[in-house]
Amino acid sequence: MPKTAEMLPDPEPAAVRADVTPPAKPRAKQDWQANCRIQKKCLPEPQAIPACDANVPQRPWVDVVSEGEALLGKEVAVSGTIGLSLLKKTGSGACPPGACCHTLEMQIVLVGEPAGSLPLNGLVCSGDDSALCCSVPAEGESVVARGRLQKGAPGVSKWRLNDPQLCLIDNTPRH
């Protein structure tokens, strides 16, 4: 997986779209040290996200959670764009070129403005300065997520989606 904005020094605390391109030119695999994540296979490999059926409703998650308490604990289907939110970063300062001196844990979320993000509990990425390994592809895909709506952790997100099942939205133009 390519280096994401979160892997740069002092990432923003809010979730960002996973398709944000880092300003620096990415390093080639051979430019990283042997202990870096990019040099190892991701295990388990990310699970492919199946395509959604044509009749799956695509209701933006920011609209659904506006119903709040009425949906608490109920299964909902919401749509959005996959993003990443920083859970934990170890190490500080800048790394020498090709070194991996930070570890990262990222929460896979549905990005939404101005509401922040909707964490998809159980879907995560972990890695270092060179690469992330994720439980599902997390590169800005448009998806429908089905799961149980729960209250989020204070100071993190008001809501979260437990046991999420994802499908890819087909955004191919129809002629």
C-alpha positions as CSV (number, residue, x, y, z in Angstrom):
1,M,0.0,0.0,0.0
2,P,1.4,3.4,-0.8
3,K,2.5,5.8,1.9
4,T,-0.5,7.8,3.2
5,A,-0.7,11.3,4.6
6,E,-0.9,9.8,8.1
7,M,2.6,8.5,7.8
8,L,4.0,11.9,7.5
9,P,5.2,13.7,10.7
10,D,2.5,15.2,12.9
11,P,-0.6,13.9,11.1
12,E,-3.9,15.8,11.6
13,P,-6.1,14.2,14.3
14,A,-9.2,14.2,12.1
15,A,-9.9,11.5,9.6
16,V,-8.7,12.2,6.1
17,R,-9.7,10.7,2.7
18,A,-7.5,7.7,2.0
19,D,-6.9,8.9,-1.5
20,V,-5.0,12.0,-0.3
21,T,-1.6,12.0,-2.1
22,P,1.4,12.7,0.1
23,P,3.4,15.7,-1.1
24,A,6.7,13.9,-1.1
25,K,7.7,11.5,-3.9
26,P,7.1,7.9,-2.6
27,R,10.2,5.8,-2.1
28,A,10.7,2.6,-4.1
29,K,10.5,-0.7,-2.1
30,Q,14.2,-1.2,-2.5
31,D,14.9,2.1,-0.8
32,W,13.5,1.0,2.5
33,Q,15.3,-1.0,5.2
34,A,14.8,-4.7,5.6
35,N,12.8,-4.3,8.9
36,C,10.2,-2.0,7.2
37,R,6.6,-3.2,6.6
38,I,6.9,-2.7,2.9
39,Q,9.4,-5.5,2.8
40,K,7.0,-8.1,4.2
41,K,3.7,-9.5,2.9
42,C,0.5,-8.4,4.6
43,L,-0.9,-11.3,6.6
44,P,-3.7,-11.8,6.5
45,E,-4.2,-10.3,3.1
46,P,-6.9,-7.6,2.8
47,Q,-10.3,-9.1,2.1
48,A,-11.7,-7.9,-1.2
49,I,-14.9,-5.8,-1.0
50,P,-17.7,-7.3,-3.1
51,A,-19.7,-5.2,-5.4
52,C,-23.1,-4.0,-4.2
53,D,-26.3,-5.2,-5.8
54,A,-27.8,-2.6,-8.0
55,N,-30.8,-2.1,-5.7
56,V,-28.8,-1.5,-2.5
57,P,-29.9,1.9,-1.0
58,Q,-27.2,4.5,-0.9
59,R,-28.1,6.7,2.0
60,P,-25.1,8.9,3.2
61,W,-24.1,8.0,6.8
62,V,-24.3,11.7,7.9
63,D,-28.0,11.7,7.0
64,V,-28.7,8.4,8.8
65,V,-26.9,9.3,12.1
66,S,-28.9,12.5,12.2
67,E,-31.7,10.3,13.4
68,G,-29.5,9.5,16.4
69,E,-31.0,7.8,19.3
70,A,-33.9,6.3,17.2
71,L,-31.4,4.0,15.4
72,L,-29.1,3.2,18.4
73,G,-28.5,-0.5,18.5
74,K,-30.3,-1.1,15.2
75,E,-28.8,-2.5,12.0
76,V,-28.4,0.3,9.4
77,A,-27.0,0.5,5.9
78,V,-25.1,3.7,5.2
79,S,-22.9,4.9,2.3
80,G,-19.7,6.9,2.3
81,T,-16.1,7.1,1.3
82,I,-13.5,5.0,3.0
83,G,-10.9,6.9,4.9
84,L,-8.4,6.4,7.7
85,S,-8.2,7.9,11.2
86,L,-5.1,7.7,13.3
87,L,-5.6,5.5,16.4
88,K,-2.0,5.2,17.6
89,K,1.5,6.3,16.5
90,T,4.7,5.4,18.2
91,G,8.0,7.1,17.7
92,S,8.7,10.8,17.3
93,G,10.6,13.1,15.1
94,A,11.7,12.5,11.5
95,C,13.2,9.2,10.4
96,P,16.4,9.0,8.3
97,P,15.7,8.3,4.7
98,G,14.6,4.6,4.2
99,A,14.2,4.0,8.0
100,C,11.0,3.0,9.7
101,C,11.0,4.5,13.2
102,H,7.3,5.0,13.7
103,T,4.5,2.4,14.0
104,L,0.9,3.3,13.1
105,E,-2.5,1.9,13.9
106,M,-5.3,3.3,11.8
107,Q,-9.1,3.0,12.1
108,I,-11.0,2.5,8.8
109,V,-13.8,5.0,8.7
110,L,-16.5,6.5,6.5
111,V,-15.4,10.1,6.0
112,G,-18.1,12.8,6.2
113,E,-18.2,16.5,6.6
114,P,-19.0,18.4,8.7
115,A,-19.8,15.5,11.1
116,G,-16.2,14.0,11.2
117,S,-16.0,10.3,10.6
118,L,-17.9,7.1,11.3
119,P,-15.5,4.4,12.6
120,L,-16.1,0.9,11.2
121,N,-15.3,-1.2,14.2
122,G,-13.1,-4.2,13.5
123,L,-11.7,-2.8,10.2
124,V,-8.2,-1.5,10.8
125,C,-4.8,-0.9,9.2
126,S,-1.4,-1.2,10.9
127,G,2.1,-0.6,9.6
128,D,5.0,1.9,9.7
129,D,6.5,4.8,7.7
130,S,6.8,2.6,4.6
131,A,3.4,0.9,4.3
132,L,0.1,-0.1,5.9
133,C,-1.6,-3.5,5.9
134,C,-5.4,-3.2,6.1
135,S,-8.2,-5.7,6.8
136,V,-9.9,-4.4,3.6
137,P,-8.7,-2.1,0.8
138,A,-8.7,1.5,2.1
139,E,-7.9,3.7,-0.8
140,G,-10.9,6.1,-1.0
141,E,-13.5,3.6,-2.2
142,S,-17.2,4.5,-2.2
143,V,-19.0,1.8,-0.2
144,V,-22.2,0.8,1.5
145,A,-21.6,-0.3,5.1
146,R,-24.2,-2.5,6.9
147,G,-23.9,-2.9,10.7
148,R,-25.2,-2.0,14.1
149,L,-25.1,1.7,15.0
150,Q,-23.6,2.3,18.5
151,K,-22.5,5.3,20.4
152,G,-18.8,6.2,19.8
153,A,-16.0,6.8,22.3
154,P,-16.1,10.3,23.9
155,G,-13.8,12.7,22.1
156,V,-13.4,10.4,19.1
157,S,-16.6,10.1,17.2
158,K,-20.3,10.4,18.4
159,W,-21.2,7.2,16.5
160,R,-19.6,3.9,15.4
161,L,-20.7,1.0,13.2
162,N,-20.2,-2.4,14.8
163,D,-19.7,-5.6,12.7
164,P,-19.6,-3.8,9.4
165,Q,-20.2,-5.6,6.1
166,L,-19.1,-3.6,3.1
167,C,-19.9,-3.6,-0.6
168,L,-18.5,-1.4,-3.3
169,I,-20.7,1.1,-5.0
170,D,-20.4,1.0,-8.8
171,N,-19.9,4.6,-9.9
172,T,-19.5,3.7,-13.5
173,P,-21.5,6.2,-15.6
174,R,-24.4,4.6,-17.5
175,H,-25.1,5.7,-21.1
